[in-house]
Amino acid sequence: MAVKIQEALKEVVSRMEKMSIQTPLLDAEVLLCHVLKKERYFLYTHRNDCLTDEQVSLFLTLIEKRINGMPVQYITNTQEFMGLDFYVKEGVLIPRADTEILVESVIEWAKKRNNEPIRVADLGAGSGAITISLAKYIKKSYVYSVDISPVALAIAKRNAQYNETNNITFLEGDLFEPLRKEKIEGKIDLLVSNPPYIPRDEIEKLQIEVAKHEPKLALDGGIDGLDYYRRIIDEAMFFVKKGGCIALEVGHDQGDRVKVMMMEKGCYRDIKKIKDLAGIERVVTATL
């Protein structure tokens, strides 16, 4: 028996609601669009169109994955960030809209540099969302993009090619180690990072989408969530030029502690905490 688009959506949304999926209609529509290779408006203008048996089968398979906690982005292998499309899969952190605050803040900093060439280091490339956005939107930029995960770097390179950015060098290794091998101490104008910052004991308490599917390597910030900030703040001074900028994304309650870490070093100036539209501190920046 043929199933219409509106009927298929109604049935699966009902199932997803019972399983406490937070955005059942949106998720169902995104997954059906993925099956049909159509935009969402198509579902409203063709709600009485019938799905093929193959389409119904694939749609239900994807819905089952979602009900079992897999994020929609991993199912569709795509996530939008800063107006760009990124390929994502398990093994790489899904880019968040919150991280756009970090990117936007350093783009504003770069605009004040009188069109000078800007050498950027992004520690923790992940999918390449930060790296590629900065390479794309900062004029005369060159980005060194570092990640310890070969899986993440492979995905980041794929995204760089898709988004036509060739002003990037991808480096595999732990934080500053690959930059040291490149012999670029004291040559970085802008250092950015969205490091792992979830306290270790809190990871399992996160939403199932995050706790069970996103890479713990990209989440685990140590006992108090601040391990990577300590390491970055300790070493950044050796890589960033005088007058250069360091910008770090932080957890919702970590801004003050990261600011204090910078103040205690004595070399960081003009330390600022930047809030998102909800008034939550998302980014800490400083000048060397």
C-alpha positions as CSV (number, residue, x, y, z in Angstrom):
1,M,0.0,0.0,0.0
2,A,1.4,3.4,-1.0
3,V,2.3,5.8,1.8
4,K,2.0,9.6,1.3
5,I,4.6,12.0,2.6
6,Q,2.3,13.5,5.2
7,E,1.3,10.0,6.4
8,A,4.9,8.9,6.7
9,L,5.8,12.0,8.7
10,K,2.8,11.7,11.0
11,E,3.6,8.1,11.9
12,V,7.3,8.5,12.6
13,V,6.8,11.8,14.6
14,S,4.4,10.0,16.8
15,R,7.0,7.2,17.5
16,M,9.8,9.8,18.1
17,E,7.7,11.7,20.6
18,K,7.1,8.6,22.6
19,M,10.9,8.1,22.7
20,S,11.4,11.7,24.0
21,I,13.2,13.0,20.9
22,Q,13.4,16.7,21.5
23,T,12.6,17.9,17.9
24,P,10.7,15.0,16.3
25,L,9.1,16.9,13.4
26,L,12.2,18.8,12.4
27,D,14.4,15.6,12.6
28,A,11.8,13.6,10.6
29,E,11.6,16.3,7.9
30,V,15.4,16.6,7.6
31,L,15.8,12.8,7.3
32,L,13.0,12.5,4.8
33,C,14.5,15.3,2.7
34,H,17.8,13.5,2.9
35,V,16.1,10.3,1.5
36,L,14.3,12.3,-1.2
37,K,17.3,14.6,-2.0
38,K,14.9,17.6,-1.7
39,E,14.7,20.8,0.3
40,R,12.2,21.0,3.2
41,Y,9.7,23.2,1.3
42,F,9.2,20.2,-1.0
43,L,7.5,18.3,1.8
44,Y,4.8,21.0,2.2
45,T,4.2,21.4,-1.5
46,H,4.1,17.7,-2.3
47,R,2.6,16.3,1.0
48,N,0.2,14.0,-0.9
49,D,2.9,12.5,-3.1
50,C,3.5,8.8,-2.5
51,L,6.8,7.4,-1.4
52,T,8.3,4.3,-3.1
53,D,8.8,1.1,-1.0
54,E,12.5,1.7,-1.2
55,Q,12.1,5.3,0.1
56,V,9.9,4.2,3.0
57,S,12.4,1.5,3.9
58,L,15.4,3.8,3.9
59,F,13.4,6.5,5.8
60,L,12.4,4.1,8.5
61,T,16.0,2.8,8.8
62,L,17.2,6.4,9.4
63,I,14.5,7.1,11.9
64,E,15.5,4.0,13.8
65,K,19.1,5.3,14.0
66,R,17.7,8.7,15.3
67,I,15.5,6.9,17.9
68,N,18.6,5.1,19.1
69,G,20.3,8.4,19.8
70,M,22.5,9.0,16.7
71,P,22.6,12.7,15.9
72,V,20.8,13.8,12.7
73,Q,24.1,15.3,11.4
74,Y,25.9,11.9,11.6
75,I,23.0,10.2,9.8
76,T,23.0,12.8,6.9
77,N,26.7,13.4,7.1
78,T,26.3,17.1,7.0
79,Q,26.2,20.2,9.2
80,E,26.1,23.9,8.3
81,F,28.5,26.3,10.0
82,M,29.2,30.0,9.2
83,G,27.2,29.7,6.0
84,L,29.4,26.7,4.8
85,D,28.5,23.0,4.5
86,F,30.6,20.5,6.3
87,Y,30.8,16.7,6.0
88,V,30.7,15.0,9.4
89,K,30.6,11.5,10.6
90,E,31.2,9.6,13.9
91,G,34.8,10.2,15.0
92,V,34.6,14.0,14.6
93,L,32.8,16.6,16.7
94,I,29.7,18.1,15.2
95,P,30.2,21.9,14.7
96,R,27.9,24.0,17.0
97,A,26.3,27.3,16.3
98,D,27.8,28.5,19.6
99,T,31.3,28.2,18.1
100,E,30.4,30.8,15.5
101,I,30.9,33.3,18.3
102,L,34.6,32.4,18.4
103,V,35.0,32.6,14.7
104,E,33.1,35.9,14.4
105,S,35.1,37.5,17.2
106,V,38.5,36.8,15.6
107,I,37.3,37.8,12.2
108,E,36.5,41.2,13.7
109,W,40.0,41.3,15.2
110,A,41.5,40.5,11.8
111,K,39.6,43.3,10.1
112,K,41.6,45.8,12.3
113,R,44.9,44.6,10.9
114,N,44.9,46.9,7.9
115,N,44.8,44.1,5.4
116,E,48.1,42.6,6.6
117,P,48.8,38.9,6.0
118,I,47.7,36.9,9.0
119,R,49.2,33.6,10.1
120,V,46.6,31.5,12.1
121,A,47.0,28.4,14.2
122,D,43.8,26.4,15.0
123,L,44.5,23.8,17.7
124,G,41.9,21.0,17.5
125,A,40.8,21.0,13.9
126,G,37.9,18.5,14.2
127,S,35.8,18.7,11.0
128,G,37.7,21.8,10.0
129,A,34.8,24.2,10.7
130,I,36.9,26.9,12.5
131,T,40.0,26.4,10.3
132,I,38.1,26.6,7.0
133,S,35.8,29.5,8.1
134,L,38.9,31.6,9.0
135,A,40.7,30.6,5.9
136,K,37.7,31.6,3.9
137,Y,36.7,34.9,5.6
138,I,40.0,36.4,6.8
139,K,41.7,38.1,3.9
140,K,45.4,37.2,3.3
141,S,45.2,34.4,6.0
142,Y,47.2,31.3,6.1
143,V,46.1,28.6,8.6
144,Y,48.0,25.9,10.4
145,S,45.3,23.4,11.5
146,V,46.3,20.8,14.1
147,D,44.6,17.7,15.4
148,I,45.8,14.6,17.1
149,S,43.2,12.4,15.4
150,P,43.9,11.2,11.8
151,V,40.2,10.6,11.3
152,A,39.4,14.2,12.1
153,L,42.2,15.4,9.8
154,A,41.0,13.3,6.9
155,I,37.5,14.8,7.3
156,A,38.9,18.3,7.7
157,K,41.0,17.9,4.5
158,R,37.9,16.7,2.7
159,N,35.9,19.7,3.9
160,A,38.7,22.1,2.8
161,Q,38.7,20.7,-0.7
162,Y,34.9,20.9,-0.8
163,N,34.9,24.5,0.3
164,E,37.8,25.4,-2.0
165,T,40.3,26.6,0.6
166,N,43.9,25.9,-0.2
167,N,45.5,28.4,2.2
168,I,45.7,25.7,4.9
169,T,48.4,23.3,6.2
170,F,47.0,20.3,8.2
171,L,49.3,18.9,10.8
172,E,48.8,15.8,12.9
173,G,49.9,15.9,16.5
174,D,49.3,17.0,20.0
175,L,48.6,20.8,20.4
176,F,51.9,22.7,19.8
177,E,54.1,19.8,18.9
178,P,53.5,19.9,15.1
179,L,53.9,23.7,15.2
180,R,57.3,23.3,16.9
181,K,58.3,20.9,14.1
182,E,57.3,23.6,11.6
183,K,59.6,26.0,13.3
184,I,57.1,28.8,13.6
185,E,57.6,29.9,17.2
186,G,56.9,33.6,17.5
187,K,55.4,33.7,14.0
188,I,51.7,33.2,14.8
189,D,49.4,36.3,14.6
190,L,46.2,34.5,15.8
191,L,45.8,31.4,17.8
192,V,42.3,29.9,18.2
193,S,41.1,26.8,19.8
194,N,37.8,25.1,20.8
195,P,39.5,22.5,23.0
196,P,37.9,19.6,24.9
197,Y,36.4,21.2,28.0
198,I,33.8,18.8,29.5
199,P,34.8,17.6,33.0
200,R,35.5,13.8,32.7
201,D,32.8,12.7,35.1
202,E,30.1,14.7,33.4
203,I,30.5,13.2,29.9
204,E,28.2,10.2,30.6
205,K,25.6,12.6,31.9
206,L,25.3,14.5,28.6
207,Q,22.6,13.9,26.1
208,I,22.8,10.4,24.5
209,E,23.6,12.0,21.2
210,V,26.8,13.5,22.6
211,A,27.8,10.9,25.3
212,K,27.3,7.8,23.1
213,H,28.2,9.1,19.6
214,E,30.6,12.0,19.6
215,P,34.3,11.4,20.2
216,K,35.4,11.5,23.8
217,L,38.8,12.7,22.7
218,A,37.1,15.9,21.6
219,L,35.1,16.2,24.8
220,D,37.2,15.1,27.7
221,G,38.9,18.1,29.4
222,G,40.2,16.2,32.3
223,I,39.0,16.1,35.9
224,D,37.9,19.8,36.0
225,G,37.6,20.4,32.3
226,L,40.5,22.8,32.2
227,D,43.5,20.6,31.2
228,Y,43.8,21.9,27.7
229,Y,43.4,25.5,28.7
230,R,46.4,25.1,31.1
231,R,48.5,23.6,28.4
232,I,47.5,26.2,25.7
233,I,47.9,29.2,28.0
234,D,51.3,27.9,29.2
235,E,52.7,27.6,25.7
236,A,50.9,30.0,23.5
237,M,53.3,32.9,24.5
238,F,56.1,31.1,22.7
239,F,54.2,30.9,19.4
240,V,52.1,34.0,19.2
241,K,53.8,37.3,18.1
242,K,53.9,40.4,20.3
243,G,50.6,42.1,19.5
244,G,49.0,38.8,18.4
245,C,45.7,37.4,19.6
246,I,44.7,34.2,21.4
247,A,41.0,33.2,21.4
248,L,39.5,30.2,23.2
249,E,36.0,28.9,23.3
250,V,35.0,28.0,26.9
251,G,32.3,26.1,28.7
252,H,29.4,28.0,30.2
253,D,31.0,28.4,33.6
254,Q,34.7,28.5,32.7
255,G,35.2,32.0,31.5
256,D,36.4,33.4,34.9
257,R,38.8,30.6,35.6
258,V,40.4,30.8,32.1
259,K,40.7,34.6,32.5
260,V,42.5,34.1,35.8
261,M,44.9,31.6,34.3
262,M,45.8,34.2,31.7
263,M,46.2,36.9,34.3
264,E,48.5,34.7,36.4
265,K,50.9,34.3,33.5
266,G,51.5,38.1,33.4
267,C,52.1,38.2,29.6
268,Y,48.5,38.3,28.4
269,R,46.9,41.7,28.0
270,D,43.5,43.1,27.2
271,I,41.7,39.9,28.4
272,K,38.1,39.8,27.5
273,K,35.1,37.5,27.9
274,I,32.6,37.4,25.1
275,K,29.0,36.4,25.6
276,D,26.6,34.8,23.1
277,L,23.1,36.2,22.4
278,A,21.8,34.3,25.5
279,G,24.3,36.1,27.7
280,I,26.4,33.0,28.2
281,E,30.2,33.5,28.2
282,R,31.5,31.5,25.2
283,V,34.9,33.0,24.3
284,V,37.9,34.4,26.1
285,T,40.4,36.5,24.1
286,A,43.7,38.1,25.0
287,T,46.6,40.0,23.4
288,L,50.2,39.0,23.7
